[in-house]
């Protein structure tokens, strides 16, 4: 895989459950929908494949999906019946999965393979808005369940060559993820304060300062109030690592369920 263009890396706040398929929720996420729909036009080209690190897949060891035709994973509850039948029929890419394994081996990072893993809503929701024809192959890479920020940054660093090989690396999570806090008036200010910490780290710092601030994320205002578990934050560490020296920018924010959710681009 070679390309004449270097792709950015993306961190996308993917919202709640299968929201594009539920009309009342879809209206709430109008900003997110519009921004994701136009995002591909800002890329240097159509990617040959997409590598997704989603806040909905963690394993004891880093694991890459190798399915040629990945299934769907309906990892939500309490939604209308039709949302358990939606399809995002993008192909997998065993070739990209193999390349991921090669790159991680070069960096001494053990990686397992999973031939059954499919698309959870952290994967298919943003991608169906960005590439509704499901015409770009998609591979998933798990988080490691220890949530070690530095280990995930180093994972991203090992994956950086993919950016020059036509691959778009996407971290899918949320800058705010406290299920008990959504919809509470007291949650807005903590969501803003925490996101401002991320903004300063990503936009107004060197790459070394940025990565250190991400490692030290628990020192941010309201950090554990905003992320009781950091599963939806860790994908940011991976794409920041893959970004290398590329400068970060906030590409959009949306305010839904009383909290701010931000998305970022590196490079």
Buried (B, 14 or more C-beta within 10 A) or exposed (E): BEBEEBBBBBBBBBBBBBBBBBEEBBEBBEBBBEBBEEBBEEBBEEBBBBBBBBBBBBBEEBBBBBBEEBEBBBBBEEBEEEBEEBEBEBBBBBBBBBBBBEBBEEEEBEBEBBEEBBBBBBBBBBBBBBBEEBEBBBBBBBBBEEBBBEBBBBBBBBBBBBBBBBBBBBBBBBBBBBEEBBEEEEBBEBBBBBBBBBBBBBEEBEBEEBBBBBBEBEEBBBBBBBBEEBBBBBBBBBBBBBBBEBBBEBBBBBEBBBBBBBBBBBB
